[in-house]
Amino acid sequence: MNIEINKQVLERTVQRCRDRGIVIPTFAQQKDPWSIPDKIVDRLKGVGLWDVDPVNLFRITWKNEPVEQGGAFGQGNWIEFPPELTGVDARIVGLVGKYFPTGAHKVGAGFGCLVPRLVTGQFDPTTQKAVWPSTGNFCRGGAFDCALLACTAVAILPEGMSKERFDWLKEIGAEVIATPGTESNVKEIYDKCWDIKKNRSDCVIFNQFEEFGNALWHYEMTGGIIEEIYGLVAGPQDRLAGYVSATGSAGTIAAGDYLRTVFPQIRVAANEALQCPTLLQFGFGEHRIEGIGDKHIPWVHNVRNTDMVIAIDDEQAMCLLRLFNDAAGHEFLSKRGVAGETIDQLGLLGISGICNLASAIKMAKYYDMDERDVIFTCLTDSSDLYGSRLDELNQQCGAYDQATAASHFARYLEGIGTDNLRELNYQDRKALHNFKYFTWVEQQGRTSEELRKLWDPDFWVEVFGQAPQWDKLIEQFNERTGVLAK
């Protein structure tokens, strides 16, 4: 990996972080927070999870203690969904994203994109703004990272996204640009990025769909934590059989690349909304599963490592959101034999997390998985970020009751089948890879030769092997600021 260093910009960035008391964690420290210096851990005892304090950079990890104030670190947070809920014998385990700062794991993707530019002088926080194009949580994560790293953020997201997102972005001081449409309108976001590139010299675009730092962060952190948790929950006869992830920007699904190196037999599934079946049918459309942008294949998606595509009806996700968060839904699930401990945790699933759970159930049924098989997925955020959506559903559909809960459980959990999915062969994967051409070469300025390189497995080995080099640069950067030594 050839790394270009802009020494003049780097010196200004070092001085800015020195003045603001900023210490940047390494990838290794985020993966293993027990390696974080004691003086940092001591500072965290007086800091809230969402506080705009540079020390919270060290909380960009899956291993935060699940508390809002002063938490330390543990083994991670996860839910194992019982057969009484899923209807399958396979063990489905969801990583909990709520206990990241901002309540979603996208702060990690933002960190993976921004920090390498800072420690090489390729982004100047004294003169430039960081632009975060997003369909949801990525711009929130990027804006939070910027606030902690003394950078100025510009958030781009569709105008139809939840009110909570817009309110929070304004509170944290980000410039907010709302583009036409909803979750599926990614091209409109790209169009705004091109407009900014042409007309605003003070801005640098951090496009999660093409930034390899997004995928690298998840390869190391999300892949690593799954391996560790599997080691804690698996019995002697168990096998890590599957990993399921909504594609979105294709960062989270990169954990599957890591897991393949440790568990070669694993099956990796990408899911999307049935209303916009881009991977399933090269299709298009509008949908309501916030957090999974679509209508194209992200540049950073290594489709060669994807075994299956699953599409989930957005009505299923919205109805289960109500079932999992309404008192009537909880009462019904309790009568069906779902343990109270599980019911109390269902609020940890946001809309995309529900989509991931439904997809994991489909995978288990398709492959006839049994109690020896373990499937992992990610609960990228929680229902805390969708209060306005629940209010809208209550207004549109009326108050939730036992009859509605029974209907939703029967149709959208018990009724899950193996429809709307496709197991990919070699040519299917190559077709999805080639489909990138129409977005990235024709519209976004990439070349055909660059696209061909993405099909080479060695390319991804190089990309995913960069973390130690970035850590070395981060350590050198911290030494120059001298903040940690103080």
C-alpha positions, 0 to 999 in steps of 0.5 A: 500500500502506497500512502501519500503524506501531505506534510503541511496539512498533517502539521496543521491537523496535529496542532489542531488535535493537540489544542483540542486534547484529541487522542485517536484510538487505533483499530487494534484498540477498538477491536480490543478495548482492554488494550486502551491506556488506563488514563483513557479508561479513567476519563471515560468514567465521567463521560456519557455514551453520546457526549461530544467528548474526544475520549468517546472515540474509544467507545467506537467499539462493539464492546461497550458496557450497555449503559448510558453514562460512564461505562467501561468495556465487556465482551460485547452485546448480543441477543440470541433469538429463541425458537419460540420467536423464530420458529427455527431450530438454528441459533440466530444471534444478533449483535447489538448496535445501540451501545455505540455513540449515536445509537448505531454502528455507523460511527465505526464506518465513519471513523474508518473513512475519516481517520486515515485521511486525517493522519496522512494529511489528506483532509484538512480540518482547518480549511475543509468540511467533511461531506457524509452522503447517506440514507440514514445513520452514516451521516449521523456517525460521520457528523459525530466523528467530526464533532469529536475530531474537531472537523466540520460536517455536512450531512446529506440524506433524503428528505423522507428519512425519520424526523429524529435524524434531522433533529439530531444532526442540527443539534450536533452542529452539522450542515444538513442537506436534504435531497429528494425522495426516501431510502431508495433515492441514492442517485439523488444523493450522488447528484448532490455530491457532484454538485458540491464537487463542482461548486464548493472547493472547501468540501471533501466527499466521504462516500461510504459506498466507495470508501474502502475504510468503511469495509475495512472497519467492519472486516476487523471489528464486526468480523472479529467480534462475531468470531469472539462471541461465537467462541463464547456461545458455541457448543462442541458440536455447533458450527458457524453456518451463516452470516446475514447482512443488509447490503446498504453501503456494503460495509457491514457485509464485509464481516463475512469476508473476515469470517470466511477466512476463519470458517470456510464453510460459512454462507454469507447472505445479503438482504434488501427490500423486496420493493427495491430488488436490485440484487435479486432482480436488478430491480428498482423501487421505493421502500421503508427499511431505513438504513439500506440504500439501494438501486445499485451495487456499492463499489466496496461490496465484494460480491464474490463473497456473497452466497445468497440474496434475500428480499424482505417486504418492507410491510413485514419490517414495519409490522414487526416493529409494532409487534416488538415495541407495543405492550399488546405485542409483548403480551401476545408474545408472552402468551406464545411462550417467548421469555420475558427476557427476550421480549424486553430486548426486542426494542434493541432491533431497529427496522433494518435489524428486523429485516436482518432477523427475518432474512436469517430465518429464511436462510435457516429454512432454505438450508434446513439448518438445525440446532447445531447451526449458528447464524449471526447478523447485526442489529445496527440500531434500535427502535429508539431511533424510530419513535416517530415512525411508530407514531405514524403507524399508530396514526395510520393503522389505529391502536395496536391490539391482541388481534393485530399482534396475532395476525402479524406474528402468524404472517410475518414470523410463523409465515416466513418461507423461502420465497424471494431469495436466490442462491448465487452461483459463480455466474450470478456473482459475476453478473452482480459485479458487472452491474456495478459498471452502470453506476460507477463507470458510467456515472461516478467516474471510475474506470473499467480497469478499476472495476476488473481489479475488484474481481481479483481476490488478491485485491481484497486481501490487500484492502483488508490487510491495511489495518496494521499500517493505519495503526502505525500511522495513528500511533505516530500521529498521537506521539506528535500531538503529545496529548496522551503523554500529558 
